[in-house]
Amino acid sequence: MDFKILIPARRNSKGIPFKNRKLFKYTANIIPPEYRESVYVFTDDEVIKEKGRQYGFTNVDRNPSSASDESTTKDMMEDFCSNFPSDNDPVAMLYLTYPQRTWEDVDMAINTFKSRNLG
């Protein structure tokens, strides 16, 4: 796969404590086994890292500066991409707060991106 699949999952939450721990399985379960080697769990939470390992995903440590309440999506993406300095693969980001998403939704978005030569 020429895409990275990013699951950002910080430990803390403004509203519901440990919400990402509770929602992780809904996103993880939709990803077909043949794509799991392209999945990166970007987190500062040891519990979520263990969940990622159970699915065969790669964990990437998230810096505290990109996991605070004040950090932006741009801050988080810059932190994530700094782990792959010579790599320009597109990234499909799967927020955990959309548990109704299906793999067909993800696949359609990736194919639209590719067909429009947006990379």
Sine and cosine of phi, psi and omega as CSV:
sin_phi,cos_phi,sin_psi,cos_psi,sin_omega,cos_omega
0.00,0.00,0.69,-0.73,-0.01,-1.00
-0.99,-0.14,0.40,0.92,0.05,-1.00
-0.81,-0.59,0.57,-0.82,0.24,-0.97
-1.00,-0.09,0.63,-0.78,0.11,-0.99
-0.96,-0.30,0.87,-0.48,-0.07,-1.00
-0.96,-0.29,0.80,-0.61,0.15,-0.99
-0.92,-0.40,0.98,-0.19,0.06,-1.00
-0.99,0.14,0.76,-0.65,-0.08,-1.00
-0.50,-0.86,1.00,0.07,0.02,-1.00
-0.97,0.23,0.36,-0.93,-0.07,-1.00
-0.95,0.32,-0.76,0.65,-0.09,-1.00
-0.99,0.13,0.38,-0.93,0.01,-1.00
-0.62,-0.79,0.61,-0.79,0.03,-1.00
-0.94,0.35,-0.60,0.80,-0.14,-0.99
-0.97,-0.24,-0.94,0.35,-0.09,-1.00
-0.98,-0.19,0.89,-0.46,-0.02,-1.00
-0.84,0.54,0.74,-0.67,0.05,-1.00
0.83,0.56,0.55,0.84,-0.04,-1.00
-0.85,0.52,-0.60,0.80,-0.02,-1.00
-0.92,0.39,-0.54,0.84,0.08,-1.00
-0.89,0.45,-0.63,0.78,-0.04,-1.00
-0.96,0.27,-0.53,0.85,-0.08,-1.00
-1.00,-0.04,-0.26,0.97,-0.13,-0.99
-0.79,0.61,-0.72,0.69,-0.11,-0.99
-0.88,0.48,-0.51,0.86,-0.04,-1.00
-0.92,0.40,-0.63,0.78,0.06,-1.00
-0.98,0.22,-0.71,0.70,-0.04,-1.00
-0.86,0.50,-0.62,0.78,-0.07,-1.00
-0.93,0.36,-0.36,0.93,-0.03,-1.00
-0.99,0.10,-0.26,0.97,-0.10,-1.00
-0.99,0.14,0.88,-0.48,0.00,-1.00
-0.89,0.46,0.53,-0.85,-0.02,-1.00
-0.79,0.61,-0.58,0.81,-0.06,-1.00
-0.94,0.34,-0.19,0.98,0.02,-1.00
-0.97,-0.26,-0.11,0.99,-0.15,-0.99
-0.91,0.42,-0.44,0.90,0.04,-1.00
-0.95,0.31,-0.22,0.98,0.04,-1.00
-0.99,-0.13,0.08,1.00,-0.07,-1.00
-0.99,-0.12,0.75,-0.66,0.03,-1.00
-0.86,-0.51,0.84,-0.54,0.08,-1.00
-1.00,-0.10,0.90,-0.44,-0.08,-1.00
-0.96,-0.27,0.97,-0.23,-0.17,-0.98
-0.51,-0.86,0.32,-0.95,0.12,-0.99
-0.91,-0.41,0.32,0.95,-0.11,-0.99
-0.89,-0.45,0.89,-0.46,-0.02,-1.00
-0.89,0.45,-0.54,0.84,0.02,-1.00
-0.92,0.40,-0.69,0.73,0.01,-1.00
-0.93,0.37,-0.59,0.81,0.07,-1.00
-0.85,0.52,-0.68,0.73,0.01,-1.00
-0.90,0.43,-0.65,0.76,0.05,-1.00
-0.88,0.48,-0.67,0.74,0.04,-1.00
-0.87,0.49,-0.69,0.72,0.04,-1.00
-0.87,0.50,-0.63,0.78,-0.02,-1.00
-0.89,0.46,-0.48,0.88,0.03,-1.00
-1.00,-0.02,-0.08,1.00,-0.02,-1.00
0.99,0.12,0.31,0.95,0.03,-1.00
-0.99,0.11,0.31,-0.95,0.09,-1.00
-1.00,-0.09,0.78,-0.63,0.06,-1.00
-1.00,0.00,0.64,-0.77,0.09,-1.00
-0.80,-0.60,0.79,-0.62,-0.03,-1.00
-0.93,0.36,0.74,-0.68,0.01,-1.00
-0.99,-0.14,0.76,-0.65,0.02,-1.00
-0.94,0.33,0.57,-0.82,0.03,-1.00
-0.83,0.56,-0.52,0.85,-0.03,-1.00
-0.91,0.41,-0.40,0.92,0.02,-1.00
-0.97,-0.25,0.14,0.99,-0.01,-1.00
-0.88,-0.48,0.21,0.98,-0.01,-1.00
-1.00,0.06,0.23,-0.97,0.05,-1.00
-0.88,0.47,-0.46,0.89,-0.05,-1.00
-1.00,0.03,-0.24,0.97,-0.06,-1.00
-0.96,0.30,0.52,-0.86,-0.05,-1.00
-0.99,-0.16,0.17,-0.99,0.10,-1.00
-0.88,0.48,-0.61,0.79,0.04,-1.00
-0.88,0.48,-0.70,0.72,0.05,-1.00
-0.84,0.54,-0.71,0.70,-0.03,-1.00
-0.90,0.44,-0.70,0.71,-0.01,-1.00
-0.92,0.40,-0.63,0.77,0.05,-1.00
-0.89,0.45,-0.65,0.76,0.05,-1.00
-0.89,0.45,-0.74,0.67,0.01,-1.00
-0.87,0.50,-0.77,0.64,-0.07,-1.00
-0.92,0.39,-0.38,0.93,0.04,-1.00
-0.91,0.42,-0.27,0.96,0.05,-1.00
-0.99,0.17,-0.15,0.99,-0.05,-1.00
-0.72,-0.70,0.89,0.45,-0.18,-0.98
-0.87,0.49,-0.51,0.86,-0.05,-1.00
-0.96,-0.28,0.33,0.94,-0.11,-0.99
-0.91,-0.42,0.77,-0.64,0.01,-1.00
-0.90,-0.43,0.38,0.92,0.04,-1.00
-0.88,0.47,0.66,-0.75,0.11,-0.99
-0.89,0.45,0.40,-0.92,-0.03,-1.00
-0.84,-0.54,0.81,-0.58,0.13,-0.99
-0.99,-0.15,0.90,-0.43,-0.07,-1.00
-0.99,-0.12,0.80,-0.60,-0.01,-1.00
-0.92,-0.40,0.99,-0.13,0.08,-1.00
-0.92,0.39,0.63,-0.78,-0.02,-1.00
-0.96,0.29,-0.28,0.96,-0.07,-1.00
-0.99,0.14,0.29,0.96,0.08,-1.00
-0.80,-0.60,0.94,0.34,-0.10,-0.99
-0.94,0.34,-0.22,0.98,0.01,-1.00
-0.99,0.13,-0.15,0.99,-0.03,-1.00
-0.88,0.48,0.58,-0.82,0.07,-1.00
-0.92,-0.40,0.24,-0.97,0.08,-1.00
-0.91,0.42,-0.53,0.85,0.05,-1.00
-0.87,0.49,-0.62,0.79,0.06,-1.00
-0.88,0.47,-0.71,0.70,-0.01,-1.00
-0.91,0.42,-0.73,0.68,-0.01,-1.00
-0.87,0.49,-0.66,0.75,0.03,-1.00
-0.90,0.44,-0.66,0.75,0.02,-1.00
-0.90,0.43,-0.70,0.72,0.02,-1.00
-0.90,0.44,-0.69,0.72,0.00,-1.00
-0.92,0.40,-0.58,0.81,0.08,-1.00
-0.89,0.45,-0.71,0.70,0.03,-1.00
-0.84,0.54,-0.74,0.67,-0.01,-1.00
-0.91,0.42,-0.71,0.71,-0.08,-1.00
-0.92,0.39,-0.41,0.91,0.01,-1.00
-0.99,-0.10,0.13,0.99,0.00,-1.00
0.77,0.64,0.73,0.69,-0.03,-1.00
-0.99,0.10,-0.16,0.99,-0.02,-1.00
-1.00,0.03,0.00,0.00,0.00,0.00
